[in-house]
Amino acid sequence: MPVIFRYKGYRFFFYSNEGNPREPVHVHVRSSDGEAKFWLHPVSLDSSTGFNAQTLRELVDVIEQNIQLIERTWNEYFS
């Protein structure tokens, strides 16, 4: 499970086996409060457990600010 970066106790990562065929670029976010999965194009919530709406909005902002890093890390890992 490659970790892309950490932010305020949230771990942004993807799984090393992202389906067969592989799913489109996305990111998982986990903390002690819960976990969520976001698609990148466009940035949108796929699923979430444990996070409230305010937290999810903050996570979307963080993903949008780091989208190039997320995509670059994904592409380097899977190529």
Order of alpha helices (4+ residues) and beta strands (2+ residues): beta-beta-beta-beta-beta-alpha-alpha
